């Protein structure tokens, strides 16, 4: 009992000592042993490669053929995770964001300022610094901690993002009984001066662009009150879940709670997002097949439509109704752009949302008369499904 054993996969031997002969005769040399019992004084034998080397030594290295083993000349397989990270960096950088690298360890103060529970974070018993005592449970607090310093340095408008790892006690341990790691890309947009529109839409626009660049389709779903405890440091009433077509939650985008903004001394016009890179990779693998079509040689035509609806109806519900009405026409390409959302007063019960639809035919030049029935169908569908009236 207690004697170490090493599992020996003989098919791997040729990659260790370069001998096909050793591979062919390895089981015979080892007397058909698959599990090798290592003597207690041979503490240097731990891996299957160590066993292969030992067999080669006993057999005699001078008897091995002096030729290199055969190797495939095929290129190394692409690392999808690395490609995805690079695509995320390029997309956000083109949007004007700046990547930062922060420690995976944070001070307890940072977790509390972000309204996150420190008891869920792993604590280091031998921290290098008092500021690096806890594993972070999300990347975003590390970014929020850098915003005020940049504002003081004179940067009135900027966006920061980071691709980093997180650890959470609520996640299951690995097979090696170690804390699980998750990779997230988080970003924060801050402007010292107020801008037109809510900051939520600024962050959502960045997320829309990122998802489009990496070919991942997702919807934005209103956060239920029962999920409010899961959204810190976001304001659940001014944020949304990012949900993939398969129903998986990819992350969250929205504005930060007033308490978090005050704790980190953030400007009022601040919004952020958080996306799970591993789940993005799964969605990307499901969408590997691309259907390419050449650009149409016919000019496009644009039409605007304004829908008056209750403030209880979200922008995403209106947009989804428009898309469902349009469907996927075979010889017609369309794009939808939100021009604006007008609400007379903050306490008004109605709002007006204006969309611009751009149509391109692959067969002919479209006219206003041909597009008018499509716009009428959209107005009818919006009125029927959401009681949104065309104005």
C-alpha positions as CSV (number, residue, x, y, z in Angstrom):
1,X,0.0,0.0,0.0
2,X,1.2,3.5,-0.8
3,X,3.5,2.3,-3.5
4,X,3.2,4.7,-6.5
5,X,2.0,3.4,-9.8
6,X,2.2,5.0,-13.2
7,X,-0.3,4.4,-16.0
8,X,1.6,3.7,-19.2
9,X,0.0,4.5,-22.6
10,X,2.4,2.7,-24.9
11,X,1.2,4.5,-28.1
12,X,2.8,7.7,-26.9
13,X,6.3,6.3,-26.5
14,X,7.4,7.2,-30.0
15,X,7.1,10.9,-29.3
16,X,9.4,10.6,-26.3
17,X,12.5,8.7,-27.4
18,X,11.8,8.6,-31.2
19,X,11.9,4.8,-31.5
20,X,9.2,3.0,-33.3
21,X,10.9,-0.3,-32.3
22,X,10.5,0.6,-28.6
23,X,6.8,1.2,-29.3
24,X,6.4,-2.1,-31.0
25,X,8.2,-4.1,-28.3
26,X,7.3,-1.9,-25.3
27,X,4.7,-4.2,-23.9
28,X,7.0,-7.2,-24.4
29,X,9.8,-5.5,-22.7
30,X,7.5,-4.5,-19.8
31,X,6.1,-8.1,-19.7
32,X,2.7,-6.8,-20.7
33,X,2.5,-4.5,-17.7
34,X,0.2,-1.5,-18.2
35,X,0.5,-0.2,-14.7
36,X,4.1,0.1,-13.5
37,X,4.9,-0.1,-9.8
38,X,7.7,2.3,-9.0
39,X,10.3,1.4,-6.3
40,X,10.1,3.8,-3.4
41,X,13.7,5.0,-4.0
42,X,12.9,6.1,-7.5
43,X,11.2,9.3,-6.7
44,X,12.1,10.7,-10.1
45,X,9.6,8.4,-11.9
46,X,6.2,10.1,-11.9
47,X,5.1,10.4,-15.5
48,X,4.4,7.9,-18.4
49,X,7.3,9.6,-20.2
50,X,9.6,8.7,-17.4
51,X,8.7,5.0,-17.8
52,X,9.3,5.2,-21.6
53,X,12.8,6.7,-20.9
54,X,13.6,4.0,-18.4
55,X,12.6,1.3,-20.8
56,X,14.8,2.9,-23.4
57,X,17.7,3.1,-21.0
58,X,17.4,-0.6,-20.0
59,X,17.0,-1.6,-23.6
60,X,20.0,0.4,-24.6
61,X,20.0,3.8,-26.2
62,X,22.8,2.6,-28.5
63,X,20.4,0.1,-30.0
64,X,17.9,2.7,-31.0
65,X,17.8,3.7,-34.7
66,X,19.5,7.0,-35.4
67,X,16.6,8.7,-37.2
68,X,14.0,11.2,-36.3
69,X,10.5,10.0,-35.7
70,X,7.9,10.7,-38.3
71,X,5.8,13.7,-37.6
72,X,2.8,15.2,-39.4
73,X,3.5,18.3,-41.4
74,X,-0.1,19.6,-40.9
75,X,-0.2,23.0,-39.2
76,X,-1.1,23.0,-35.5
77,X,-4.8,23.2,-34.8
78,X,-6.1,26.7,-34.2
79,X,-6.8,27.7,-30.6
80,X,-10.4,28.9,-30.7
81,X,-10.2,30.6,-27.3
82,X,-7.1,32.6,-28.3
83,X,-8.8,33.6,-31.6
84,X,-11.9,34.7,-29.8
85,X,-10.0,36.8,-27.3
86,X,-8.1,38.4,-30.2
87,X,-11.3,39.1,-32.1
88,X,-12.8,40.7,-28.9
89,X,-9.7,42.9,-28.5
90,X,-9.8,44.1,-32.1
91,X,-13.5,44.8,-32.0
92,X,-13.4,46.9,-28.8
93,X,-10.2,48.6,-29.8
94,X,-11.8,49.7,-33.1
95,X,-14.7,51.1,-31.0
96,X,-12.3,53.3,-29.1
97,X,-11.9,51.3,-26.0
98,X,-8.6,50.9,-24.1
99,X,-7.5,47.5,-22.7
100,X,-6.1,47.4,-19.2
101,X,-4.5,44.7,-17.2
102,X,-5.2,44.5,-13.5
103,X,-4.5,42.0,-10.7
104,X,-6.8,39.0,-10.2
105,X,-6.6,39.9,-6.5
106,X,-8.4,42.8,-4.9
107,X,-8.9,44.5,-1.6
108,X,-12.0,43.7,0.4
109,X,-12.9,47.4,0.1
110,X,-13.3,47.0,-3.7
111,X,-15.7,44.1,-3.3
112,X,-17.8,46.0,-0.8
113,X,-17.8,49.1,-2.9
114,X,-19.2,47.0,-5.8
115,X,-21.9,45.6,-3.5
116,X,-20.5,42.1,-3.8
117,X,-20.3,39.6,-1.0
118,X,-16.6,39.1,0.2
119,X,-17.6,35.7,1.7
120,X,-17.9,34.4,-1.8
121,X,-14.3,35.3,-2.6
122,X,-11.3,33.1,-1.8
123,X,-9.0,34.8,0.7
124,X,-5.2,34.5,0.4
125,X,-3.5,33.5,3.7
126,X,-0.1,34.9,2.4
127,X,-1.1,37.9,0.4
128,X,1.8,39.9,-1.1
129,X,0.0,43.2,-0.1
130,X,-3.1,44.2,1.9
131,X,-4.6,45.4,-1.3
132,X,-4.4,41.9,-2.8
133,X,-6.1,39.8,-0.2
134,X,-9.0,38.4,-2.2
135,X,-9.6,36.7,-5.5
136,X,-12.0,38.8,-7.4
137,X,-15.5,37.4,-8.2
138,X,-15.9,39.5,-11.3
139,X,-13.6,41.7,-13.4
140,X,-15.7,44.8,-13.4
141,X,-14.8,46.1,-9.9
142,X,-11.1,46.2,-10.9
143,X,-12.1,48.4,-13.8
144,X,-14.4,50.7,-11.8
145,X,-11.5,51.3,-9.4
146,X,-9.5,52.8,-12.2
147,X,-12.2,55.2,-13.6
148,X,-11.9,58.0,-11.0
149,X,-8.1,58.2,-11.4
150,X,-8.5,58.6,-15.2
151,X,-11.1,61.3,-14.6
152,X,-8.8,63.2,-12.3
153,X,-6.0,62.9,-14.9
154,X,-8.1,64.9,-17.3
155,X,-9.7,62.2,-19.5
156,X,-13.3,63.4,-19.7
157,X,-14.7,60.5,-21.9
158,X,-13.2,57.0,-22.3
159,X,-13.9,53.3,-22.2
160,X,-11.9,50.6,-20.4
161,X,-12.1,46.8,-20.9
162,X,-10.3,43.8,-19.6
163,X,-10.3,40.1,-20.4
164,X,-9.5,38.3,-17.2
165,X,-10.2,35.4,-14.9
166,X,-12.5,35.2,-11.9
167,X,-13.0,32.8,-9.0
168,X,-16.1,32.2,-7.0
169,X,-16.7,29.9,-4.0
170,X,-20.2,29.1,-5.4
171,X,-18.5,27.5,-8.5
172,X,-17.7,23.8,-8.2
173,X,-14.1,22.7,-7.7
174,X,-12.0,21.2,-10.4
175,X,-11.0,17.5,-10.5
176,X,-7.8,18.5,-8.8
177,X,-9.8,20.0,-6.0
178,X,-8.8,23.5,-7.0
179,X,-11.0,26.6,-7.4
180,X,-12.6,26.9,-10.8
181,X,-11.6,29.6,-13.2
182,X,-13.9,31.5,-15.5
183,X,-12.9,34.0,-18.2
184,X,-14.9,37.2,-18.7
185,X,-14.6,40.3,-20.8
186,X,-15.8,43.4,-18.9
187,X,-16.0,47.0,-20.0
188,X,-17.0,50.3,-18.5
189,X,-17.8,53.6,-20.4
190,X,-17.6,56.8,-18.5
191,X,-18.2,60.4,-19.5
192,X,-17.6,63.4,-17.2
193,X,-20.1,65.5,-19.2
194,X,-23.7,64.4,-19.7
195,X,-24.5,63.0,-23.1
196,X,-27.7,62.7,-25.1
197,X,-29.7,59.7,-24.2
198,X,-29.2,57.2,-21.4
199,X,-25.8,55.6,-20.8
200,X,-27.4,52.2,-21.1
201,X,-27.7,52.6,-24.8
202,X,-24.1,53.6,-25.2
203,X,-23.0,50.4,-23.5
204,X,-25.5,48.4,-25.5
205,X,-24.3,49.8,-28.7
206,X,-20.8,48.6,-27.9
207,X,-22.0,45.2,-27.0
208,X,-24.1,45.0,-30.2
209,X,-21.0,45.8,-32.3
210,X,-18.9,43.3,-30.4
211,X,-21.4,40.5,-30.9
212,X,-21.8,41.3,-34.5
213,X,-18.0,41.3,-35.1
214,X,-17.7,37.8,-33.6
215,X,-20.9,36.5,-35.2
216,X,-22.9,35.8,-32.1
217,X,-26.6,36.5,-32.1
218,X,-28.2,37.6,-28.8
219,X,-31.3,39.3,-27.4
220,X,-31.5,41.7,-24.5
221,X,-34.0,40.6,-21.8
222,X,-35.4,42.6,-18.9
223,X,-34.0,41.6,-15.5
224,X,-36.7,40.2,-13.2
225,X,-36.9,41.5,-9.7
226,X,-36.1,38.1,-8.3
227,X,-32.7,38.3,-10.0
228,X,-31.8,41.6,-8.5
229,X,-29.2,40.0,-6.1
230,X,-27.4,38.5,-9.0
231,X,-26.7,41.8,-10.8
232,X,-24.3,43.7,-8.5
233,X,-22.8,46.1,-9.3
234,X,-25.5,46.8,-11.9
235,X,-28.8,48.6,-11.4
236,X,-31.3,45.9,-12.1
237,X,-34.0,48.4,-13.2
238,X,-31.6,50.0,-15.8
239,X,-29.8,46.9,-17.1
240,X,-30.6,43.8,-19.2
241,X,-29.5,40.2,-19.5
242,X,-27.6,39.3,-22.7
243,X,-29.2,36.1,-23.8
244,X,-28.1,33.8,-26.7
245,X,-30.5,32.2,-29.2
246,X,-30.2,28.9,-27.3
247,X,-31.4,30.6,-24.1
248,X,-28.0,30.8,-22.4
249,X,-27.2,33.9,-20.4
250,X,-24.0,35.4,-21.9
251,X,-23.8,38.3,-19.5
252,X,-25.3,41.6,-18.5
253,X,-25.2,45.2,-19.8
254,X,-26.5,48.4,-18.2
255,X,-26.0,51.2,-15.8
256,X,-24.5,50.9,-12.3
257,X,-26.4,51.4,-9.1
258,X,-26.3,54.8,-7.4
259,X,-24.4,53.3,-4.4
260,X,-21.7,51.9,-6.6
261,X,-21.3,55.1,-8.5
262,X,-20.9,57.0,-5.2
263,X,-18.5,54.4,-3.7
264,X,-16.1,54.5,-6.7
265,X,-16.7,58.3,-7.3
266,X,-18.0,57.6,-10.8
267,X,-19.7,60.2,-13.0
268,X,-23.4,59.9,-13.5
269,X,-23.0,59.1,-17.2
270,X,-21.4,55.6,-16.6
271,X,-22.4,52.2,-18.0
272,X,-20.8,48.8,-18.2
273,X,-21.1,45.3,-19.5
274,X,-19.9,41.8,-18.6
275,X,-19.7,38.8,-20.9
276,X,-18.7,35.2,-20.3
277,X,-16.0,34.3,-22.8
278,X,-16.5,30.6,-22.4
279,X,-20.2,30.9,-23.3
280,X,-19.3,33.1,-26.2
281,X,-17.0,30.4,-27.5
282,X,-19.8,27.8,-27.3
283,X,-22.1,30.1,-29.3
284,X,-19.4,30.8,-31.8
285,X,-18.8,27.1,-32.3
286,X,-22.5,26.6,-33.0
287,X,-22.4,29.4,-35.6
288,X,-19.3,28.3,-37.5
289,X,-21.1,27.9,-40.8
290,X,-21.4,31.2,-42.6
291,X,-23.7,31.9,-45.6
292,X,-22.1,34.6,-47.7
293,X,-23.9,36.5,-50.4
294,X,-22.5,39.1,-52.8
295,X,-23.4,42.7,-52.4
296,X,-26.4,43.8,-54.4
297,X,-25.7,46.0,-57.4
298,X,-29.0,47.9,-56.9
299,X,-29.2,51.0,-54.7
300,X,-30.9,50.9,-51.2
301,X,-34.0,52.7,-50.1
302,X,-34.7,53.9,-46.5
303,X,-37.9,54.5,-44.7
304,X,-38.6,55.8,-41.1
305,X,-41.3,54.6,-38.9
306,X,-42.3,56.0,-35.4
307,X,-44.2,53.8,-33.0
308,X,-46.0,55.3,-30.0
309,X,-46.2,52.8,-27.1
310,X,-46.4,52.4,-23.4
311,X,-43.2,53.1,-21.4
312,X,-43.7,49.6,-20.0
313,X,-42.8,48.1,-23.4
314,X,-39.1,47.9,-23.8
315,X,-37.1,48.9,-26.8
316,X,-36.1,45.3,-27.4
317,X,-39.7,44.2,-27.5
318,X,-40.4,46.7,-30.2
319,X,-37.3,45.8,-32.2
320,X,-38.2,42.1,-31.9
321,X,-41.7,42.7,-33.2
322,X,-40.3,44.6,-36.3
323,X,-37.8,41.8,-37.0
324,X,-40.4,39.1,-36.7
325,X,-42.7,40.9,-39.1
326,X,-39.9,41.3,-41.7
327,X,-38.8,37.7,-41.3
328,X,-36.0,36.4,-43.6
329,X,-36.9,37.4,-47.2
330,X,-35.0,35.5,-49.9
331,X,-34.2,38.4,-52.3
332,X,-34.3,41.3,-49.9
333,X,-31.7,42.5,-47.4
334,X,-32.7,45.0,-44.6
335,X,-31.0,46.8,-41.8
336,X,-32.7,48.4,-38.8
337,X,-31.4,51.4,-36.9
338,X,-32.9,53.1,-33.9
339,X,-32.9,56.9,-34.5
340,X,-34.3,57.9,-31.1
341,X,-36.7,57.4,-28.2
342,X,-38.8,60.5,-27.3
343,X,-40.6,60.7,-23.9
344,X,-42.3,64.1,-23.2
345,X,-41.6,63.9,-19.4
346,X,-39.9,61.5,-17.1
347,X,-43.2,60.5,-15.6
348,X,-45.1,60.2,-18.9
349,X,-46.9,57.0,-19.6
350,X,-46.1,56.9,-23.3
351,X,-43.0,57.2,-25.5
352,X,-42.2,57.3,-29.2
353,X,-39.5,55.1,-30.8
354,X,-38.3,55.9,-34.3
355,X,-36.7,53.2,-36.4
356,X,-35.0,53.6,-39.8
357,X,-35.2,50.6,-42.1
358,X,-32.9,50.3,-45.1
359,X,-34.0,47.8,-47.8
360,X,-31.8,46.5,-50.6
361,X,-33.1,44.2,-53.3
362,X,-31.0,41.6,-55.2
363,X,-33.3,41.8,-58.2
364,X,-34.3,45.4,-58.9
365,X,-34.3,49.0,-57.7
366,X,-37.0,49.4,-55.1
367,X,-39.5,52.2,-55.1
368,X,-41.5,53.9,-52.3
369,X,-44.6,52.2,-53.6
370,X,-43.0,48.7,-53.2
371,X,-41.7,49.4,-49.7
372,X,-44.9,51.0,-48.4
373,X,-46.8,47.6,-47.9
374,X,-43.9,46.4,-45.8
375,X,-44.0,49.4,-43.6
376,X,-47.8,49.1,-43.3
377,X,-47.4,45.4,-42.2
378,X,-44.9,46.5,-39.5
379,X,-47.3,49.1,-38.2
380,X,-50.2,46.5,-38.1
381,X,-48.0,43.9,-36.3
382,X,-46.8,46.4,-33.7
383,X,-50.4,47.6,-33.1
384,X,-51.7,44.0,-32.8
385,X,-48.9,42.6,-30.6
386,X,-47.8,45.5,-28.5
387,X,-50.6,48.1,-28.9
388,X,-48.0,50.4,-30.4
389,X,-49.6,52.9,-32.8
390,X,-47.8,54.4,-35.8
391,X,-47.5,58.2,-35.7
